[in-house]
Amino acid sequence: MPGGGLLGHLAAMAAAPHSFPAAALQAHGGLVGIRLGPRRIVAVGRPDLAREVLVTRADRYPRGRINRNLGAVIGDGLLATEGEVWRARRRRMQPSFRADRLGTLATTTDAVMRETLAGWTGAPIDAAEQAGRIAIRVIGGVLLSQRIGEGQGSAFVAAVQDCLAQLMRRNWSLLRWPLWVPVPVNRAVNATRRTLEAFLGEALDRRLAAPDAQPDDLLTALIRGRPDDPPLPRQALLNELKTLFAAGFETTATALTWLMYLLALHPQVAQALRDEAAPVLGDRAPGPADLPRLPYAAAVVEEAMRLFPPVYNMGRDCAADDDLGGFRIRAGTTVVVSIFAIHRSPDLWEVPEAFRPDRFLGAAAADRRNLLPYAWGRHQCIGNHFADLELVVALLAMVRHCRLELTEEAPVGMRGRTTLAPDRPIRLKAVPLA
């Protein structure tokens, strides 16, 4: 795609990393080259080509510089590694996400929601702020068996979100200073790393000092691993703990923010959720076994994540020359799978910018094959079932407690940070149900 000047499309990509490649892909048939100064990337916006990159030829398209950049904060955690290191860590962490832990997640989420909703007493609330508090308290409970206080939780949310915004700028920057150079992006990255390591390192050390008195949570499962796994050194455990902590709340908080906004925009959806839940649940909270009987709730979550995918781009580096959709990809090229483009393609979805949960019900549920909020292939999010359940529990807790209303009529746009965030605060009023 033509790009003027020495910097090519760098300014446009930095300003709108979610919508700029999506628009270019729609105009160029789902595959397009983009120039960022001297760097050239290839964007992909077709499901068939995305599967080639993420599944069929995943060995040829490993994680690259974008994921290594994330390693500046989390170290060699699961999100920032590839190859044998990644395989060993993924295998070790898989038992942490076994199905029988979903019950604990549901119970923890319900308890957090009850406490949170009790504080919605009529004053306007900030959706993103509330979603962040919910997500960080849930991850504190299921990961650490620890209650994270409001002040401490707010500090973590602010630190991680600021750092992720800086990392996004670092991803597309032409000049990457070594982390010891005190430029703003490095100061933010280093400050967040120190914040996370101080808190999580203390929690980890307490566990390691008392191996026979550990609660049955995700941290314990990570330390133990499988019966035949060798012990992980402290720094490796800390890196995986940082990965689970940061990834476990930021994407979920973003998804929950958009769900709150959509409920306020579509009160009829909230009522349909109540109608579905009443005969299934009565007065109790949902558990894992209830999900098959709550298809509309699952569809609402899926449609929200189609319309506003928290992770909207996924980067891979081409390891060897390849041909992708008739386009020659040279080794070393960064290939960006645009989840945002696939999720909003008019070639794949009827009225793609409309919020229609029914598109995932009945015969229409076949459209789910083009949905990838958690990626596809070997790097699919290890906690995808956990995230889905947490969002359903939180969603039903809200609609059964109150009616959400927008306090401002101005439209809400999107801002591409590391996750797809609203471009302004979303303020809501929680009106108790009669």
C-alpha positions as CSV (number, residue, x, y, z in Angstrom):
1,M,0.0,0.0,0.0
2,P,1.5,3.4,-0.9
3,G,2.7,5.5,2.0
4,G,4.2,8.9,1.6
5,G,7.4,10.3,3.1
6,L,10.2,8.7,5.0
7,L,8.0,7.4,7.8
8,G,5.4,5.8,5.6
9,H,2.4,4.8,7.6
10,L,4.0,5.1,11.0
11,A,1.9,8.1,12.1
12,A,-1.4,6.5,11.0
13,M,-0.5,3.2,12.7
14,A,0.6,4.8,15.9
15,A,-2.6,6.9,16.0
16,A,-5.1,4.0,15.3
17,P,-3.4,0.6,15.4
18,H,-6.8,-1.1,15.5
19,S,-8.7,0.7,12.7
20,F,-5.9,1.7,10.3
21,P,-4.8,-1.8,9.3
22,A,-8.5,-2.9,9.3
23,A,-9.4,-0.2,6.8
24,A,-6.4,-0.9,4.6
25,L,-7.2,-4.6,4.7
26,Q,-10.8,-4.0,3.6
27,A,-9.6,-1.9,0.7
28,H,-7.0,-4.5,-0.4
29,G,-8.7,-7.8,-0.1
30,G,-7.6,-8.9,3.3
31,L,-3.8,-8.8,2.8
32,V,-1.7,-5.6,2.6
33,G,1.8,-4.4,3.1
34,I,2.4,-1.4,5.4
35,R,5.6,0.6,5.8
36,L,6.7,1.9,9.1
37,G,9.8,3.9,8.3
38,P,12.4,1.4,7.2
39,R,10.3,-1.5,8.5
40,R,7.8,-3.3,6.5
41,I,5.0,-5.3,7.9
42,V,2.2,-7.4,6.3
43,A,-1.3,-7.2,7.8
44,V,-3.7,-10.1,7.5
45,G,-7.5,-9.7,7.7
46,R,-8.9,-12.9,6.3
47,P,-9.7,-16.0,8.5
48,D,-8.1,-18.5,6.1
49,L,-4.8,-16.6,6.0
50,A,-5.0,-16.1,9.8
51,R,-5.2,-19.8,10.2
52,E,-2.2,-20.3,8.0
53,V,-0.2,-18.0,10.2
54,L,-1.5,-19.1,13.6
55,V,-2.2,-22.8,13.0
56,T,-1.2,-24.5,9.8
57,R,2.2,-22.9,9.5
58,A,2.8,-21.7,13.0
59,D,6.4,-23.0,13.0
60,R,7.1,-20.6,10.1
61,Y,5.5,-17.7,12.0
62,P,6.7,-17.7,15.6
63,R,6.3,-14.9,18.1
64,G,8.8,-12.2,17.5
65,R,9.7,-8.7,18.5
66,I,6.3,-7.6,19.7
67,N,6.1,-10.4,22.2
68,R,9.8,-10.0,23.2
69,N,8.9,-6.3,23.9
70,L,6.4,-7.5,26.4
71,G,9.1,-9.4,28.1
72,A,10.6,-6.1,29.3
73,V,7.9,-6.3,32.0
74,I,7.1,-10.0,32.5
75,G,10.5,-11.5,31.6
76,D,10.5,-14.9,29.9
77,G,6.9,-15.6,30.9
78,L,4.5,-17.6,28.7
79,L,3.5,-14.6,26.6
80,A,7.0,-13.5,25.7
81,T,8.7,-16.8,24.8
82,E,8.7,-19.3,21.9
83,G,10.2,-22.7,21.1
84,E,11.2,-25.2,23.7
85,V,11.1,-22.7,26.6
86,W,7.5,-21.9,25.7
87,R,6.5,-25.6,25.3
88,A,7.9,-26.6,28.7
89,R,6.2,-23.7,30.4
90,R,2.9,-24.2,28.7
91,R,3.0,-27.9,29.6
92,R,3.8,-27.0,33.2
93,M,1.0,-24.4,33.5
94,Q,-1.7,-26.4,31.9
95,P,-2.8,-28.1,35.1
96,S,-3.4,-24.7,36.7
97,F,-6.3,-24.2,34.3
98,R,-8.0,-27.6,34.6
99,A,-11.7,-27.7,34.5
100,D,-12.2,-28.5,38.2
101,R,-10.8,-25.1,39.1
102,L,-13.7,-23.3,37.3
103,G,-15.9,-23.7,40.3
104,T,-13.5,-21.7,42.5
105,L,-13.3,-19.0,39.8
106,A,-17.1,-18.7,39.7
107,T,-17.4,-18.5,43.5
108,T,-14.7,-15.9,43.7
109,T,-16.2,-13.8,40.9
110,D,-19.6,-13.9,42.5
111,A,-18.2,-12.8,45.9
112,V,-16.4,-9.9,44.2
113,M,-19.5,-8.9,42.3
114,R,-21.7,-8.9,45.4
115,E,-19.2,-6.6,47.2
116,T,-18.8,-4.4,44.2
117,L,-22.5,-4.0,43.5
118,A,-23.2,-3.2,47.1
119,G,-21.2,-0.1,46.5
120,W,-23.2,1.1,43.5
121,T,-25.5,3.3,45.5
122,G,-26.8,5.7,42.9
123,A,-23.8,7.9,42.3
124,P,-22.4,7.7,38.7
125,I,-19.7,5.0,38.3
126,D,-16.8,4.9,35.8
127,A,-17.1,1.6,33.9
128,A,-13.4,1.1,33.2
129,E,-12.5,1.9,36.8
130,Q,-15.1,-0.5,38.2
131,A,-14.2,-3.2,35.7
132,G,-10.5,-2.9,36.7
133,R,-11.3,-3.3,40.3
134,I,-13.5,-6.3,39.7
135,A,-10.9,-8.0,37.5
136,I,-7.9,-7.4,39.8
137,R,-9.8,-8.7,42.8
138,V,-10.8,-11.8,41.0
139,I,-7.3,-12.5,39.9
140,G,-6.0,-11.8,43.4
141,G,-8.4,-14.4,44.7
142,V,-7.9,-17.2,42.2
143,L,-4.2,-16.7,41.7
144,L,-3.0,-15.8,45.2
145,S,-5.9,-16.6,47.5
146,Q,-5.4,-13.0,48.6
147,R,-7.7,-10.0,48.9
148,I,-6.1,-7.0,47.1
149,G,-7.2,-3.8,48.7
150,E,-8.8,-1.0,46.8
151,G,-5.8,1.4,47.1
152,Q,-3.3,-1.3,46.2
153,G,-5.5,-2.6,43.3
154,S,-5.9,0.9,41.9
155,A,-2.1,1.3,42.0
156,F,-1.6,-1.9,40.1
157,V,-4.2,-1.1,37.5
158,A,-2.7,2.3,36.9
159,A,0.9,1.0,36.7
160,V,0.1,-1.8,34.3
161,Q,-2.1,0.2,32.1
162,D,0.4,3.0,31.8
163,C,3.2,0.6,31.1
164,L,1.2,-1.3,28.4
165,A,0.4,2.0,26.7
166,Q,4.1,2.8,26.7
167,L,4.9,-0.7,25.3
168,M,2.5,-0.1,22.5
169,R,4.4,3.1,21.5
170,R,7.6,1.1,21.8
171,N,6.3,-1.6,19.5
172,W,6.0,0.9,16.6
173,S,8.9,3.2,17.5
174,L,11.8,3.4,15.0
175,L,14.3,3.8,17.9
176,R,14.3,1.5,20.9
177,W,16.5,2.7,23.7
178,P,18.0,0.1,26.0
179,L,15.9,-0.2,29.2
180,W,18.6,1.4,31.3
181,V,18.3,4.7,29.3
182,P,15.8,6.9,31.4
183,V,13.5,8.0,28.6
184,P,9.7,8.1,29.5
185,V,8.8,4.7,28.0
186,N,11.7,3.0,29.9
187,R,10.8,4.7,33.1
188,A,7.2,3.4,32.9
189,V,8.3,-0.1,32.0
190,N,10.9,-0.3,34.8
191,A,8.5,1.2,37.4
192,T,5.8,-1.3,36.5
193,R,8.2,-4.2,36.7
194,R,9.4,-3.1,40.1
195,T,5.8,-2.6,41.3
196,L,4.7,-6.1,40.2
197,E,7.9,-7.8,41.4
198,A,7.8,-6.2,44.9
199,F,4.2,-7.4,45.5
200,L,4.2,-10.7,43.7
201,G,7.8,-11.6,44.8
202,E,6.7,-11.2,48.4
203,A,3.7,-13.5,47.9
204,L,5.8,-16.0,46.1
205,D,8.5,-16.1,48.8
206,R,5.9,-16.7,51.5
207,R,4.7,-19.8,49.5
208,L,8.2,-21.1,48.9
209,A,9.0,-20.7,52.6
210,A,6.0,-22.8,53.6
211,P,5.6,-25.5,50.9
212,D,3.4,-27.7,53.1
213,A,0.8,-25.0,54.0
214,Q,-0.2,-23.8,50.5
215,P,-3.8,-23.1,49.5
216,D,-5.1,-24.8,46.4
217,D,-4.9,-21.9,44.0
218,L,-3.2,-21.1,40.7
219,L,0.1,-20.1,42.3
220,T,0.3,-23.4,44.1
221,A,-0.4,-25.3,40.9
222,L,2.3,-23.3,39.2
223,I,4.9,-24.1,41.8
224,R,4.1,-27.8,41.9
225,G,3.7,-28.3,38.1
226,R,3.1,-31.8,36.9
227,P,4.5,-34.8,38.9
228,D,7.5,-35.2,36.5
229,D,8.3,-31.5,36.2
230,P,11.6,-30.3,37.6
231,P,11.3,-27.4,40.1
232,L,11.4,-23.9,38.5
233,P,13.8,-21.4,39.9
234,R,12.4,-18.4,41.7
235,Q,12.9,-15.9,38.9
236,A,11.1,-18.2,36.4
237,L,8.2,-18.6,38.8
238,L,8.1,-14.9,39.3
239,N,8.0,-14.3,35.6
240,E,5.1,-16.6,35.1
241,L,3.3,-15.1,38.1
242,K,3.7,-11.6,36.5
243,T,2.4,-13.0,33.2
244,L,-0.7,-14.5,34.8
245,F,-1.4,-11.4,36.9
246,A,-1.0,-8.9,34.2
247,A,-2.8,-10.9,31.5
248,G,-5.4,-12.1,33.9
249,F,-6.9,-8.8,34.6
250,E,-6.1,-6.3,31.8
251,T,-7.9,-8.1,29.0
252,T,-10.8,-9.2,31.2
253,A,-11.2,-5.7,32.6
254,T,-11.3,-4.3,29.0
255,A,-14.0,-6.9,28.0
256,L,-16.0,-6.1,31.1
257,T,-15.9,-2.4,30.4
258,W,-17.4,-2.8,27.0
259,L,-20.0,-5.2,28.3
260,M,-21.2,-2.6,30.8
261,Y,-21.4,0.0,28.0
262,L,-23.4,-2.4,25.8
263,L,-25.8,-3.3,28.5
264,A,-26.5,0.4,29.0
265,L,-27.0,0.9,25.2
266,H,-29.2,-2.2,24.9
267,P,-31.6,-2.6,27.9
268,Q,-33.6,-5.2,25.9
269,V,-30.4,-7.4,26.0
270,A,-30.2,-7.1,29.7
271,Q,-33.8,-8.1,30.1
272,A,-33.3,-11.1,27.8
273,L,-30.4,-12.1,30.1
274,R,-32.6,-11.9,33.2
275,D,-35.4,-13.9,31.4
276,E,-32.9,-16.7,30.5
277,A,-31.2,-16.8,33.9
278,A,-34.4,-16.9,36.1
279,P,-35.6,-20.5,35.4
280,V,-32.0,-21.9,35.3
281,L,-30.5,-20.2,38.4
282,G,-33.3,-19.0,40.6
283,D,-31.5,-16.8,43.1
284,R,-28.1,-18.4,43.0
285,A,-25.0,-17.5,41.0
286,P,-24.1,-19.5,37.9
287,G,-21.4,-22.2,38.0
288,P,-19.5,-24.0,35.3
289,A,-22.2,-26.6,34.9
290,D,-24.8,-24.0,34.1
291,L,-23.2,-22.5,31.1
292,P,-24.7,-25.0,28.5
293,R,-28.1,-23.8,29.8
294,L,-27.3,-20.1,29.4
295,P,-26.6,-19.9,25.7
296,Y,-27.8,-16.3,25.4
297,A,-25.4,-15.1,28.1
298,A,-22.5,-16.8,26.3
299,A,-23.6,-15.3,23.0
300,V,-23.7,-11.8,24.6
301,V,-20.1,-12.2,25.8
302,E,-19.0,-13.5,22.4
303,E,-20.7,-10.7,20.5
304,A,-19.1,-8.1,22.8
305,M,-15.7,-9.6,22.2
306,R,-16.4,-9.7,18.4
307,L,-17.3,-6.1,18.3
308,F,-14.6,-4.9,20.8
309,P,-11.9,-7.5,20.9
310,P,-9.6,-6.7,23.8
311,V,-6.6,-8.0,21.8
312,Y,-7.1,-6.5,18.4
313,N,-3.8,-7.3,16.6
314,M,-1.5,-10.3,16.9
315,G,2.1,-10.1,15.7
316,R,4.2,-12.9,14.3
317,D,7.6,-12.8,12.6
318,C,8.2,-14.8,9.4
319,A,11.1,-17.2,10.1
320,A,11.6,-18.2,6.4
321,D,10.6,-16.9,3.0
322,D,7.0,-17.9,2.4
323,D,4.0,-17.3,0.1
324,L,0.9,-16.2,1.8
325,G,-2.2,-15.7,-0.3
326,G,-0.1,-15.1,-3.4
327,F,2.0,-12.4,-1.5
328,R,5.7,-13.0,-1.1
329,I,6.7,-12.8,2.6
330,R,10.4,-12.4,3.2
331,A,12.1,-13.8,6.3
332,G,12.2,-11.3,9.1
333,T,8.9,-9.6,8.1
334,T,6.5,-8.9,10.9
335,V,3.0,-10.3,10.1
336,V,0.1,-8.7,12.0
337,V,-3.1,-10.7,12.1
338,S,-5.8,-8.0,12.5
339,I,-8.4,-9.6,14.8
340,F,-10.3,-6.3,14.6
341,A,-10.5,-6.5,10.8
342,I,-11.7,-10.1,10.8
343,H,-14.3,-9.4,13.5
344,R,-15.7,-6.4,11.6
345,S,-15.4,-7.6,8.0
346,P,-18.6,-7.1,6.0
347,D,-17.6,-10.2,4.0
348,L,-18.0,-12.4,7.1
349,W,-20.7,-10.7,9.2
350,E,-24.1,-9.3,8.5
351,V,-24.1,-5.6,9.7
352,P,-20.8,-6.1,11.3
353,E,-20.9,-3.0,13.4
354,A,-24.2,-3.8,15.0
355,F,-24.4,-5.6,18.4
356,R,-26.4,-8.7,17.7
357,P,-25.9,-11.6,20.2
358,D,-28.4,-13.7,18.2
359,R,-25.8,-14.2,15.5
360,F,-24.2,-16.8,17.8
361,L,-27.4,-18.8,18.5
362,G,-28.9,-21.7,16.7
363,A,-27.9,-22.3,13.1
364,A,-26.2,-18.9,13.0
365,A,-23.7,-20.1,15.6
366,A,-21.6,-21.4,12.7
367,D,-20.3,-17.8,12.4
368,R,-18.3,-18.6,15.6
369,R,-15.6,-20.2,13.3
370,N,-14.5,-16.6,12.4
371,L,-14.2,-15.5,16.0
372,L,-10.7,-15.3,17.6
373,P,-10.6,-13.1,20.6
374,Y,-8.3,-15.6,22.3
375,A,-6.3,-16.4,19.1
376,W,-6.1,-19.8,17.4
377,G,-3.6,-22.6,17.4
378,R,-0.9,-23.4,20.0
379,H,-0.8,-19.9,21.4
380,Q,-4.5,-19.7,22.1
381,C,-5.0,-18.1,25.5
382,I,-4.4,-20.7,28.2
383,G,-7.1,-19.1,30.3
384,N,-9.9,-18.7,27.7
385,H,-12.4,-20.8,29.5
386,F,-11.7,-19.0,32.8
387,A,-12.2,-15.6,31.1
388,D,-15.5,-16.7,29.5
389,L,-16.9,-17.9,32.8
390,E,-15.7,-14.9,34.8
391,L,-17.4,-12.6,32.3
392,V,-20.7,-14.5,32.3
393,V,-20.8,-14.6,36.1
394,A,-20.1,-10.8,36.3
395,L,-22.5,-10.1,33.5
396,L,-25.4,-11.9,35.1
397,A,-24.6,-10.4,38.5
398,M,-25.0,-6.9,37.1
399,V,-28.2,-7.4,35.1
400,R,-29.9,-9.2,38.1
401,H,-28.9,-6.4,40.4
402,C,-29.6,-3.2,38.5
403,R,-30.3,-1.5,35.2
404,L,-27.3,0.4,33.8
405,E,-27.9,3.8,32.2
406,L,-25.5,6.1,30.4
407,T,-25.1,9.5,32.0
408,E,-23.7,11.2,28.9
409,E,-25.1,10.9,25.3
410,A,-21.9,11.7,23.5
411,P,-20.7,8.7,21.4
412,V,-17.9,6.5,22.7
413,G,-15.1,5.7,20.3
414,M,-12.2,3.2,20.5
415,R,-8.6,3.8,21.4
416,G,-6.0,1.2,20.4
417,R,-3.7,0.7,23.4
418,T,-2.3,-2.8,24.1
419,T,-6.0,-3.6,24.5
420,L,-8.9,-1.9,22.7
421,A,-10.1,0.7,25.2
422,P,-12.8,3.4,25.1
423,D,-11.5,6.8,23.9
424,R,-13.2,8.5,26.9
425,P,-14.5,7.6,30.3
426,I,-17.8,5.8,30.3
427,R,-19.9,7.0,33.2
428,L,-23.0,5.0,34.1
429,K,-25.8,5.1,36.7
430,A,-26.8,1.8,38.3
431,V,-30.6,1.9,38.9
432,P,-31.8,-0.8,41.3
433,L,-34.4,-3.2,39.9
434,A,-37.8,-2.9,41.4
